[in-house]
Amino acid sequence: MRIVDRITGISGDKWVHLLACQVIAFTVASLDSIIEGRLIGACIGCFVAVAAGVAKELIDDHVDKGDLIADVIGAAMGTVYFLI
């Protein structure tokens, strides 16, 4: 299976989870690094983004494993973008 087929097979909801956690991780890390330092800010940003994704899933009636995976990947991407 080609990579393009895999990417186009991902639902829009998963992309929203990924991008939302990416933005949360980057923003929190950027703001917190002013107070705590770069590495601690990155860790806190990643943690807050994953926690937000998990909290959103717990609020929903149905916990979707795919959404949680997208949340974690997005948080990791946002953290890496911040560290770059």
Residue frames as qw, qx, qy, qz and C-alpha x, y, z in Angstrom:
[[0.000, 0.890, 0.456, 0.000, 0.00, 0.00, 0.00],
 [0.407, 0.487, -0.020, 0.773, 1.35, 3.39, -0.96],
 [0.254, -0.248, -0.465, 0.811, 1.87, 6.10, 1.64],
 [0.224, -0.068, -0.187, -0.954, -0.55, 8.39, -0.20],
 [0.565, -0.316, -0.651, -0.396, -3.31, 5.82, 0.15],
 [0.505, -0.343, -0.658, 0.440, -2.64, 5.53, 3.88],
 [0.113, -0.150, -0.219, 0.958, -2.66, 9.28, 4.42],
 [0.362, -0.125, -0.332, -0.862, -5.85, 9.84, 2.46],
 [0.561, -0.313, -0.751, -0.150, -7.50, 7.04, 4.43],
 [0.262, -0.213, -0.599, 0.727, -7.18, 8.98, 7.70],
 [0.056, -0.778, -0.609, -0.143, -10.48, 10.59, 8.69],
 [0.097, 0.716, 0.015, 0.691, -10.86, 14.32, 9.16],
 [0.640, -0.738, -0.059, -0.208, -11.52, 13.90, 12.87],
 [0.870, -0.238, -0.008, 0.433, -8.07, 12.33, 13.37],
 [0.469, 0.445, 0.047, 0.762, -6.44, 15.28, 11.57],
 [0.272, -0.801, -0.065, -0.530, -8.27, 17.69, 13.87],
 [0.814, -0.574, -0.021, 0.083, -7.01, 15.81, 16.94],
 [0.791, 0.056, 0.042, 0.607, -3.47, 15.77, 15.57],
 [0.275, 0.574, 0.072, 0.768, -3.41, 19.45, 14.69],
 [0.453, -0.802, -0.102, -0.375, -5.12, 20.59, 17.89],
 [0.832, -0.503, 0.018, 0.232, -2.62, 18.74, 20.10],
 [0.674, 0.261, 0.071, 0.688, 0.21, 19.99, 17.94],
 [0.024, 0.722, 0.061, 0.689, -0.85, 23.60, 18.48],
 [0.655, -0.731, -0.059, -0.183, -1.48, 23.06, 22.21],
 [0.870, -0.245, -0.001, 0.427, 1.95, 21.46, 22.75],
 [0.519, 0.386, 0.065, 0.760, 3.79, 24.17, 20.81],
 [0.159, -0.769, -0.099, -0.611, 1.93, 27.04, 22.46],
 [0.735, -0.674, -0.042, -0.063, 2.20, 25.76, 26.02],
 [0.837, -0.097, 0.014, 0.539, 5.88, 24.90, 25.54],
 [0.355, 0.546, 0.066, 0.756, 6.58, 28.35, 24.12],
 [0.338, -0.782, -0.040, -0.522, 4.83, 30.14, 26.96],
 [0.832, -0.554, -0.011, 0.023, 6.14, 27.90, 29.72],
 [0.804, 0.163, -0.081, 0.566, 9.74, 28.01, 28.48],
 [0.075, 0.754, -0.092, 0.646, 9.84, 31.69, 29.40],
 [0.589, -0.673, 0.209, -0.394, 9.31, 30.74, 33.05],
 [0.911, -0.309, 0.270, -0.037, 10.70, 27.22, 33.42],
 [0.249, -0.532, 0.702, 0.402, 13.32, 26.87, 30.70],
 [0.481, 0.370, -0.537, -0.586, 13.33, 25.29, 27.27],
 [0.313, 0.082, -0.943, -0.076, 13.45, 21.56, 28.10],
 [0.093, 0.275, 0.793, -0.535, 10.99, 21.69, 31.00],
 [0.419, 0.409, 0.052, -0.809, 8.66, 23.85, 28.90],
 [0.450, 0.247, -0.711, -0.480, 8.77, 21.26, 26.12],
 [0.180, -0.087, -0.964, 0.175, 7.93, 18.43, 28.53],
 [0.209, 0.373, 0.574, -0.699, 5.07, 20.37, 30.10],
 [0.435, 0.375, -0.253, -0.779, 3.73, 21.35, 26.67],
 [0.396, 0.108, -0.863, -0.294, 3.69, 17.73, 25.53],
 [0.076, -0.207, -0.891, 0.397, 2.05, 16.58, 28.76],
 [0.300, 0.384, 0.323, -0.811, -0.66, 19.27, 28.62],
 [0.468, 0.293, -0.477, -0.684, -1.48, 18.44, 24.99],
 [0.358, -0.024, -0.929, -0.089, -1.83, 14.71, 25.69],
 [0.019, 0.282, 0.749, -0.600, -3.85, 15.44, 28.85],
 [0.393, 0.342, 0.029, -0.853, -6.19, 17.69, 26.84],
 [0.489, 0.175, -0.695, -0.496, -6.69, 14.94, 24.27],
 [0.263, -0.131, -0.935, 0.199, -7.37, 12.31, 26.94],
 [0.159, 0.312, 0.524, -0.777, -9.76, 14.66, 28.75],
 [0.470, 0.269, -0.267, -0.797, -11.65, 15.27, 25.51],
 [0.473, 0.044, -0.841, -0.259, -11.98, 11.54, 24.96],
 [0.143, -0.203, -0.853, 0.458, -13.18, 10.96, 28.53],
 [0.314, 0.289, 0.230, -0.875, -15.82, 13.66, 28.10],
 [0.552, 0.168, -0.543, -0.610, -17.10, 11.85, 25.01],
 [0.865, -0.153, 0.255, -0.405, -19.23, 8.78, 25.53],
 [0.970, 0.200, 0.071, 0.119, -16.95, 6.68, 23.34],
 [0.341, -0.745, 0.464, 0.338, -13.16, 6.58, 23.73],
 [0.824, 0.566, -0.040, -0.015, -11.58, 6.13, 20.31],
 [0.787, -0.346, 0.256, 0.442, -8.11, 4.59, 20.28],
 [0.574, 0.470, 0.300, 0.600, -7.36, 6.26, 16.95],
 [0.064, -0.930, -0.093, -0.349, -8.11, 9.68, 18.40],
 [0.649, -0.727, 0.173, 0.145, -5.76, 9.04, 21.30],
 [0.773, 0.006, 0.316, 0.550, -3.01, 7.96, 18.92],
 [0.338, 0.715, 0.238, 0.564, -3.53, 11.12, 16.87],
 [0.356, -0.925, -0.013, -0.132, -3.39, 13.18, 20.09],
 [0.748, -0.507, 0.255, 0.344, -0.06, 11.66, 21.12],
 [0.661, 0.275, 0.342, 0.609, 1.45, 12.03, 17.65],
 [0.117, 0.862, 0.203, 0.450, 0.29, 15.66, 17.45],
 [0.510, -0.855, 0.082, 0.036, 1.70, 16.43, 20.90],
 [0.775, -0.251, 0.314, 0.488, 5.03, 14.88, 19.93],
 [0.507, 0.531, 0.324, 0.596, 5.12, 16.84, 16.68],
 [0.110, -0.941, -0.114, -0.297, 4.34, 20.12, 18.43],
 [0.663, -0.693, 0.182, 0.216, 7.08, 19.43, 20.97],
 [0.734, 0.028, 0.350, 0.582, 9.62, 18.65, 18.26],
 [0.295, 0.762, 0.264, 0.512, 8.66, 21.82, 16.36],
 [0.354, -0.931, 0.014, -0.090, 9.20, 23.82, 19.53],
 [0.738, -0.501, 0.287, 0.350, 12.61, 22.25, 20.18],
 [0.650, 0.360, 0.325, 0.585, 13.75, 22.92, 16.61]]
